[in-house]
Structure formats: C-alpha cells, structure tokens
C-alpha cells in the first residue's frame, strides 16, 4: 500500500512539473501559428502587382500636373471667365481620388462575378446610349450630345461602353468557343451588337469612340479564335464602312482633306487650326522643351489643350524627352496587360485572359489615336489621352478597367501558389 501511495505522489508531482512545460509549448505553438498567419498576410500583400499600380499613379499624377499647366490661362477667356486658375486642377484631383476609391472597390469583385454580369452591363449601357439621344436628357457640348448630367459629374456612356464591350466580347467568345469559326452562329450576333452600338454613337456623333470599340471587339474575337478568312473580310468591310461614313459627311471629308495639307492658309485657319498649332507646339519643344509652364500655344492658340491636345503641351514644355516618357509608360502598360492575359489563359482562365488583353487593346488603341492626332499622323478626332487628359468619366472608367486587370493578376498569383482567390 505504501508503494502504491508513493507511486501516486510521484505521478502527481510529475504532472505539476509537466504543466508549465506544456503551457510553454502551447504558448510557443500559438506564437508560431500567429507568426504563420502574419507571414501569410504579408505574403498576401505581396500578391498585388506593385509596378502596375505605380505606373498608373505616375500617369495620373503627371497628367494632373500637365492639366493644370495647360488650363491655367483659360480663365482669361470669356468662356471661362468665372473660373479660378485652379478650377481644372482641383476638379482633376477630385476625379483622381474618386477613381482610386472606385478602383479599390472594384478590385474586391471576383472576375467570375464580372463574367456573370457582362451581358447585363452591356445592355444597361446600350440603354444609356439611347438616353443620350433623348431631347432634354442628353447634354450637348460643341454640337455633340455625348453626356448625361449627374450634377456632380457628367457621365459619358461611350466611356462605359469601352469597358463593358471588353467584358461582353470576352464572355461571348468563351460562351461561343465551339462555333467561333462559323460566320452565322459565331460572328453575326456579335457583329449585330457592335453595329447597334456604332449606330447609336454615330448619331451622337462620336466616330472616335466607335473606332475604339470596334478595335476592342475585333481584337478580342481575333484572340478568341475567330476564323482568319472571316476576320480579314470583316476588317475590309469595316474599312469600307468608315470610308463611306467619311465620304457621305461633308464636314468629316473637309477635316480629312485639311489633315492632308494642314499648312494651306485656308486649312490652317479653318479645319486644321488645332492640328497646325499642335505641330507648332511640338516644334517649339524640340528635345527638352521650353520648361514646365512655359507653353505659348496653351495661351488660347491651341483649343482644348487640357483635354484632346494635352500631349502637344507636354511636347512643347518637356520636349521630345517628355513625350517619349509618356509613350514608354503606355507601351509598358499595354505589354504588361498582355502578359497578365497570357498568364491567365495558361491557367485555363480564358475569360480573365481575354479581358486583360482587351483592356490592353482599349488603352493602347485610344492612346495611339490621341498621340497620332496630336502628332499629325491621324486626322483630328476628339479622343482623350487615357489616365492623363482632363475629364471625370474617362479617368474613372480607366481606373475601373485597370482595377479589373489588377484583380486578374492577383487571382493568377494566388492560383499559382496553390490558393484560392
């Protein structure tokens, strides 16, 4: 019995000694788990494409500085006499802040949700394009009705359509993948949808936005595997349609002829007035520019310098070097979009991959057209420089599109590490 009592006492003593050790181990285990969670959270933070974010912020902030420089003299004219010198700077800063907030919200939406809602968003935007044409509803500026007034901001449905045609075309290509090589079942429904959009845009009129939307839709269809013969034939048909629109429109035809010879006196003082002064701005800038704020052309010589012809002011004040920096930043942005898209398709995320490439096409085509117009390589057309030109709808939708691109990259990275977005 004594031996039994002694064994019990020894066993209880062992438990008392083991308890602190076990507690210490438990604390160590909890600390290790906490450290693991902290590492996982830090690892998640590294999933974001930081170079993409910095390039976008750089373009927007650079654009804000140049918008201020290009618009600082506008209050001297009767049209803007009630505005302060900081009016456009303050509004552009507000647009950028709102766009960043919207982008942060959009980033949290899974790509699967965008695919589900793509047809509905496209249909809603078609209704908005119709509303623009209703007398008393659509807002007109310089003879074109392209805006819906929301009091705080003027919404331009054509900017919405540029984004939602990316989503719709990508979703359509995924759904119709089995019949994409067929003309009637594969191409005609999409052609009808784009044709309806084009008709509404030409009634505004907004030929530039229609051109961008056609390039987006055709680009995604081509990447999605449309028959090469049909694609070539459709491309030729579109060239014919655009040519017919220009030939049958006297003022568009005059603008084309003026673009071909901008220095003829009648053209330089008429249809080619903006182009001729844009070229003068680039000529004055030479290699390094006349200095930030030193532009002469923005002093009421070059109309819409803070919107459509912002690159001309950059060329005059910062020279060839400043323009080259802008071109390289957009080149990197488009190239990176295609890299993200290619990575998504390699992970069998076809919709996400086509959306990423479609966003790259959108920004690349619009930037190319704007730069081409400013440099006299293309006829004058009212398209802004993405992320940089003054305007609420444009900057907001550009940021939303890039937030979707950022989300695609984020989901790619998580999947490659074996996780779930």
C-alpha positions as semicolon CSV with decimal commas, in nm:
position;residue;x (nm);y (nm);z (nm)
1;X;0,000;0,000;0,000
2;X;0,290;0,233;0,085
3;X;0,439;0,158;-0,251
4;X;0,107;0,246;-0,419
5;X;0,071;0,577;-0,232
6;X;0,431;0,666;-0,318
7;X;0,367;0,597;-0,688
8;X;0,058;0,818;-0,688
9;X;0,251;1,104;-0,522
10;X;0,533;1,073;-0,778
11;X;0,278;1,071;-1,066
12;X;0,104;1,384;-0,935
13;X;0,442;1,557;-0,891
14;X;0,532;1,474;-1,249
15;X;0,207;1,629;-1,369
16;X;0,282;1,953;-1,180
17;X;0,627;1,974;-1,339
18;X;0,494;1,896;-1,687
19;X;0,215;2,158;-1,672
20;X;0,444;2,465;-1,711
21;X;0,633;2,292;-1,989
22;X;0,310;2,211;-2,171
23;X;0,182;2,564;-2,122
24;X;0,507;2,697;-2,260
25;X;0,480;2,470;-2,557
26;X;0,119;2,582;-2,612
27;X;0,224;2,947;-2,599
28;X;0,507;2,869;-2,839
29;X;0,265;2,689;-3,068
30;X;0,023;2,982;-3,060
31;X;0,309;3,221;-3,128
32;X;0,420;3,007;-3,419
33;X;0,067;2,996;-3,557
34;X;0,035;3,371;-3,512
35;X;0,366;3,417;-3,690
36;X;0,246;3,189;-3,969
37;X;-0,073;3,391;-4,006
38;X;0,125;3,713;-4,007
39;X;0,357;3,574;-4,273
40;X;0,056;3,463;-4,477
41;X;-0,097;3,810;-4,452
42;X;0,232;3,969;-4,555
43;X;0,255;3,717;-4,838
44;X;-0,096;3,815;-4,949
45;X;0,009;4,179;-4,953
46;X;0,287;4,086;-5,195
47;X;0,029;3,936;-5,435
48;X;-0,055;4,283;-5,569
49;X;0,114;4,394;-5,890
50;X;0,300;4,690;-5,743
51;X;0,473;4,806;-6,066
52;X;0,132;4,828;-6,236
53;X;-0,005;5,042;-5,951
54;X;0,295;5,277;-5,961
55;X;0,281;5,323;-6,339
56;X;-0,091;5,406;-6,325
57;X;-0,041;5,652;-6,039
58;X;0,253;5,811;-6,221
59;X;0,047;5,863;-6,538
60;X;-0,247;6,013;-6,346
61;X;-0,034;6,248;-6,134
62;X;0,177;6,352;-6,431
63;X;-0,146;6,415;-6,621
64;X;-0,283;6,625;-6,334
65;X;0,025;6,848;-6,338
66;X;0,001;6,893;-6,714
67;X;-0,376;6,958;-6,699
68;X;-0,305;7,241;-6,455
69;X;-0,030;7,378;-6,678
70;X;-0,250;7,355;-6,990
71;X;-0,557;7,514;-6,826
72;X;-0,403;7,783;-6,605
73;X;-0,466;8,058;-6,864
74;X;-0,822;7,956;-6,956
75;X;-0,993;8,196;-6,708
76;X;-0,857;8,486;-6,919
77;X;-1,108;8,397;-7,193
78;X;-1,477;8,500;-7,175
79;X;-1,593;8,135;-7,185
80;X;-1,412;8,051;-6,859
81;X;-1,411;8,398;-6,701
82;X;-1,598;8,277;-6,389
83;X;-1,344;8,001;-6,323
84;X;-1,039;8,031;-6,097
85;X;-0,690;7,943;-6,219
86;X;-0,708;7,624;-6,009
87;X;-1,053;7,513;-6,126
88;X;-0,941;7,232;-6,355
89;X;-0,659;7,125;-6,122
90;X;-0,897;7,087;-5,826
91;X;-1,157;6,901;-6,030
92;X;-0,897;6,669;-6,181
93;X;-0,760;6,595;-5,832
94;X;-1,114;6,512;-5,715
95;X;-1,165;6,288;-6,020
96;X;-0,842;6,104;-5,943
97;X;-0,932;6,049;-5,576
98;X;-1,280;5,923;-5,669
99;X;-1,128;5,699;-5,937
100;X;-0,881;5,545;-5,692
101;X;-1,161;5,478;-5,441
102;X;-1,376;5,323;-5,716
103;X;-1,079;5,113;-5,829
104;X;-1,024;4,986;-5,473
105;X;-1,390;4,881;-5,451
106;X;-1,388;4,716;-5,796
107;X;-1,069;4,526;-5,712
108;X;-1,260;4,330;-5,447
109;X;-1,506;4,193;-5,705
110;X;-1,408;3,843;-5,829
111;X;-1,363;3,803;-6,204
112;X;-1,628;3,532;-6,200
113;X;-1,883;3,796;-6,096
114;X;-1,786;4,022;-6,389
115;X;-1,835;3,732;-6,628
116;X;-2,180;3,663;-6,485
117;X;-2,290;4,026;-6,518
118;X;-2,120;4,109;-6,851
119;X;-2,432;4,075;-7,076
120;X;-2,646;4,280;-6,835
121;X;-2,389;4,559;-6,804
122;X;-2,367;4,573;-7,184
123;X;-2,748;4,600;-7,213
124;X;-2,767;4,873;-6,947
125;X;-2,503;5,077;-7,127
126;X;-2,697;5,044;-7,454
127;X;-2,996;5,199;-7,275
128;X;-2,775;5,485;-7,151
129;X;-2,656;5,546;-7,509
130;X;-3,019;5,571;-7,614
131;X;-3,094;5,814;-7,329
132;X;-2,819;6,047;-7,452
133;X;-3,015;6,099;-7,775
134;X;-3,340;6,192;-7,596
135;X;-3,401;6,570;-7,614
136;X;-3,373;6,730;-7,270
137;X;-3,190;6,429;-7,125
138;X;-2,862;6,418;-7,315
139;X;-2,620;6,706;-7,263
140;X;-2,455;6,860;-7,569
141;X;-2,112;7,024;-7,594
142;X;-1,974;7,178;-7,915
143;X;-2,256;7,030;-8,123
144;X;-2,222;6,672;-7,994
145;X;-2,460;6,506;-7,745
146;X;-2,247;6,255;-7,555
147;X;-2,312;6,317;-7,185
148;X;-2,572;6,254;-6,914
149;X;-2,566;6,514;-6,639
150;X;-2,541;6,366;-6,287
151;X;-2,499;6,711;-6,127
152;X;-2,162;6,627;-5,967
153;X;-2,017;6,470;-6,280
154;X;-2,116;6,437;-6,645
155;X;-2,134;6,068;-6,734
156;X;-2,025;5,973;-7,085
157;X;-2,189;5,638;-7,173
158;X;-1,943;5,578;-7,458
159;X;-1,666;5,551;-7,194
160;X;-1,873;5,292;-7,009
161;X;-1,922;5,102;-7,335
162;X;-1,546;5,082;-7,393
163;X;-1,512;4,887;-7,067
164;X;-1,826;4,677;-7,095
165;X;-1,761;4,580;-7,459
166;X;-1,437;4,425;-7,327
167;X;-1,632;4,217;-7,074
168;X;-1,913;4,132;-7,317
169;X;-1,684;4,032;-7,605
170;X;-1,472;3,816;-7,374
171;X;-1,780;3,645;-7,227
172;X;-1,930;3,598;-7,574
173;X;-1,607;3,442;-7,704
174;X;-1,595;3,196;-7,413
175;X;-1,963;3,100;-7,450
176;X;-1,939;3,060;-7,830
177;X;-1,596;2,898;-7,839
178;X;-1,726;2,587;-8,016
179;X;-1,877;2,787;-8,305
180;X;-1,636;3,081;-8,331
181;X;-1,517;2,960;-8,673
182;X;-1,870;2,981;-8,814
183;X;-1,999;3,302;-8,966
184;X;-2,370;3,285;-8,878
185;X;-2,355;3,132;-8,530
186;X;-2,017;3,264;-8,426
187;X;-1,973;3,612;-8,567
188;X;-2,307;3,760;-8,673
189;X;-2,457;3,801;-8,319
190;X;-2,150;3,991;-8,202
191;X;-2,140;4,196;-8,523
192;X;-2,505;4,292;-8,472
193;X;-2,436;4,406;-8,116
194;X;-2,135;4,616;-8,220
195;X;-2,331;4,752;-8,518
196;X;-2,609;4,870;-8,286
197;X;-2,353;5,041;-8,062
198;X;-2,197;5,202;-8,370
199;X;-2,531;5,335;-8,491
200;X;-2,602;5,499;-8,156
201;X;-2,252;5,650;-8,139
202;X;-2,273;5,788;-8,494
203;X;-2,599;5,960;-8,402
204;X;-2,425;6,149;-8,119
205;X;-2,190;6,175;-8,325
206;X;-1,878;6,007;-8,184
207;X;-1,682;5,833;-8,459
208;X;-1,367;5,814;-8,245
209;X;-1,532;5,612;-7,967
210;X;-1,691;5,385;-8,227
211;X;-1,348;5,320;-8,380
212;X;-1,202;5,226;-8,040
213;X;-1,496;4,996;-7,959
214;X;-1,469;4,821;-8,297
215;X;-1,095;4,766;-8,241
216;X;-1,163;4,621;-7,894
217;X;-1,433;4,382;-8,017
218;X;-1,237;4,272;-8,323
219;X;-0,920;4,227;-8,121
220;X;-1,088;4,004;-7,864
221;X;-1,263;3,799;-8,134
222;X;-0,930;3,752;-8,312
223;X;-0,757;3,645;-7,989
224;X;-1,052;3,418;-7,914
225;X;-1,003;3,217;-8,232
226;X;-1,232;3,362;-8,499
227;X;-1,175;3,225;-8,849
228;X;-0,888;3,415;-9,015
229;X;-1,064;3,446;-9,352
230;X;-1,377;3,590;-9,192
231;X;-1,165;3,824;-8,983
232;X;-0,989;3,961;-9,291
233;X;-1,316;4,004;-9,477
234;X;-1,479;4,176;-9,181
235;X;-1,179;4,407;-9,145
236;X;-1,207;4,508;-9,510
237;X;-1,582;4,564;-9,466
238;X;-1,522;4,790;-9,167
239;X;-1,269;4,996;-9,361
240;X;-1,531;5,037;-9,631
241;X;-1,796;5,140;-9,377
242;X;-1,570;5,401;-9,216
243;X;-1,474;5,533;-9,560
244;X;-1,842;5,559;-9,657
245;X;-1,923;5,746;-9,335
246;X;-1,645;5,995;-9,407
247;X;-1,732;6,040;-9,776
248;X;-2,102;6,098;-9,707
249;X;-2,031;6,350;-9,430
250;X;-1,913;6,687;-9,571
251;X;-1,755;6,817;-9,250
252;X;-1,569;6,488;-9,190
253;X;-1,450;6,493;-9,551
254;X;-1,325;6,850;-9,514
255;X;-1,140;6,755;-9,197
256;X;-0,964;6,469;-9,378
257;X;-0,853;6,696;-9,663
258;X;-0,737;6,958;-9,414
259;X;-0,534;6,693;-9,228
260;X;-0,356;6,601;-9,552
261;X;-0,243;6,962;-9,603
262;X;-0,263;7,149;-9,268
263;X;-0,033;7,435;-9,372
264;X;-0,251;7,564;-9,656
265;X;-0,378;7,904;-9,542
266;X;-0,746;7,813;-9,560
267;X;-0,689;7,488;-9,368
268;X;-0,454;7,640;-9,110
269;X;-0,719;7,898;-9,022
270;X;-1,008;7,651;-9,050
271;X;-1,041;7,274;-9,017
272;X;-0,670;7,217;-8,948
273;X;-0,640;7,500;-8,694
274;X;-0,590;7,266;-8,396
275;X;-0,352;7,040;-8,587
276;X;-0,133;7,325;-8,712
277;X;-0,097;7,474;-8,363
278;X;-0,031;7,130;-8,216
279;X;0,256;7,083;-8,463
280;X;0,388;7,430;-8,376
281;X;0,386;7,326;-8,008
282;X;0,594;7,015;-8,081
283;X;0,829;7,221;-8,297
284;X;0,886;7,474;-8,018
285;X;0,956;7,197;-7,766
286;X;1,243;7,041;-7,961
287;X;1,446;6,798;-7,747
288;X;1,400;6,911;-7,385
289;X;1,112;7,160;-7,412
290;X;1,077;7,523;-7,312
291;X;1,021;7,432;-6,947
292;X;0,720;7,336;-6,736
293;X;0,461;7,614;-6,756
294;X;0,636;7,789;-7,044
295;X;0,399;7,688;-7,325
296;X;0,279;7,965;-7,554
297;X;0,031;7,754;-7,752
298;X;-0,184;7,696;-7,443
299;X;-0,243;8,074;-7,425
300;X;-0,566;8,049;-7,628
301;X;-0,392;7,941;-7,952
302;X;-0,448;7,565;-7,913
303;X;-0,814;7,482;-7,833
304;X;-0,889;7,202;-7,584
305;X;-0,526;7,189;-7,475
306;X;-0,619;7,031;-7,139
307;X;-0,824;6,751;-7,297
308;X;-0,765;6,625;-7,652
309;X;-0,431;6,802;-7,711
310;X;-0,259;6,755;-7,375
311;X;0,030;6,572;-7,542
312;X;0,106;6,882;-7,752
313;X;0,151;7,085;-7,432
314;X;0,375;6,811;-7,294
315;X;0,577;6,821;-7,616
316;X;0,615;7,200;-7,600
317;X;0,705;7,223;-7,231
318;X;0,902;6,898;-7,182
319;X;1,013;6,832;-7,539
320;X;1,080;6,503;-7,711
321;X;1,203;6,353;-7,382
322;X;0,871;6,421;-7,207
323;X;0,670;6,274;-7,495
324;X;0,898;5,970;-7,506
325;X;0,842;5,905;-7,134
326;X;0,464;5,908;-7,189
327;X;0,491;5,675;-7,489
328;X;0,712;5,429;-7,298
329;X;0,478;5,426;-6,998
330;X;0,181;5,341;-7,219
331;X;0,387;5,081;-7,405
332;X;0,475;4,915;-7,074
333;X;0,111;4,926;-6,963
334;X;-0,018;4,758;-7,281
335;X;0,263;4,499;-7,284
336;X;0,202;4,417;-6,918
337;X;-0,172;4,376;-6,982
338;X;-0,099;4,117;-7,249
339;X;0,145;3,938;-7,019
340;X;-0,121;3,914;-6,747
341;X;-0,372;3,790;-7,005
342;X;-0,134;3,526;-7,140
343;X;-0,067;3,405;-6,785
344;X;-0,441;3,379;-6,711
345;X;-0,505;3,176;-7,028
346;X;-0,216;2,945;-6,933
347;X;-0,401;2,885;-6,603
348;X;-0,714;2,795;-6,804
349;X;-0,885;3,125;-6,712
350;X;-0,989;3,213;-7,066
351;X;-1,238;3,487;-6,980
352;X;-0,994;3,661;-6,748
353;X;-0,716;3,635;-7,005
354;X;-0,928;3,786;-7,283
355;X;-1,044;4,067;-7,053
356;X;-0,684;4,151;-6,960
357;X;-0,581;4,164;-7,325
358;X;-0,896;4,358;-7,413
359;X;-0,810;4,624;-7,155
360;X;-0,464;4,646;-7,309
361;X;-0,619;4,689;-7,656
362;X;-0,855;4,957;-7,525
363;X;-0,586;5,169;-7,361
364;X;-0,334;5,108;-7,638
365;X;-0,567;5,195;-7,928
366;X;-0,705;5,508;-7,759
367;X;-0,359;5,630;-7,660
368;X;-0,230;5,561;-8,013
369;X;-0,517;5,754;-8,174
370;X;-0,475;6,051;-7,938
371;X;-0,099;6,063;-7,992
372;X;-0,142;6,018;-8,367
373;X;-0,386;6,310;-8,382
374;X;-0,156;6,533;-8,177
375;X;0,143;6,449;-8,396
376;X;-0,046;6,485;-8,725
377;X;-0,027;6,115;-8,809
378;X;-0,405;6,075;-8,796
379;X;-0,698;6,306;-8,877
380;X;-0,819;6,524;-8,590
381;X;-1,053;6,329;-8,363
382;X;-1,191;6,407;-8,019
383;X;-1,036;6,131;-7,809
384;X;-0,866;6,196;-7,476
385;X;-0,533;6,054;-7,361
386;X;-0,620;5,776;-7,112
387;X;-0,549;5,847;-6,743
388;X;-0,398;6,187;-6,824
389;X;-0,642;6,417;-7,003
390;X;-0,894;6,624;-6,808
391;X;-1,229;6,453;-6,759
392;X;-1,423;6,262;-6,496
393;X;-1,577;5,974;-6,693
394;X;-1,256;5,891;-6,876
395;X;-1,027;5,875;-6,573
396;X;-1,289;5,693;-6,364
397;X;-1,352;5,421;-6,623
398;X;-0,979;5,385;-6,697
399;X;-0,917;5,320;-6,327
400;X;-1,206;5,073;-6,304
401;X;-1,069;4,883;-6,604
402;X;-0,719;4,875;-6,457
403;X;-0,858;4,761;-6,120
404;X;-1,013;4,463;-6,302
405;X;-0,674;4,400;-6,464
406;X;-0,511;4,414;-6,121
407;X;-0,767;4,166;-5,989
408;X;-0,690;3,926;-6,274
409;X;-0,320;3,941;-6,191
410;X;-0,400;3,891;-5,821
411;X;-0,608;3,579;-5,891
412;X;-0,333;3,446;-6,119
413;X;-0,073;3,481;-5,842
414;X;-0,292;3,319;-5,576
415;X;-0,375;3,025;-5,804
416;X;-0,010;2,969;-5,894
417;X;0,068;2,939;-5,522
418;X;-0,200;2,675;-5,480
419;X;-0,452;2,902;-5,306
420;X;-0,800;3,024;-5,383
421;X;-0,869;3,392;-5,467
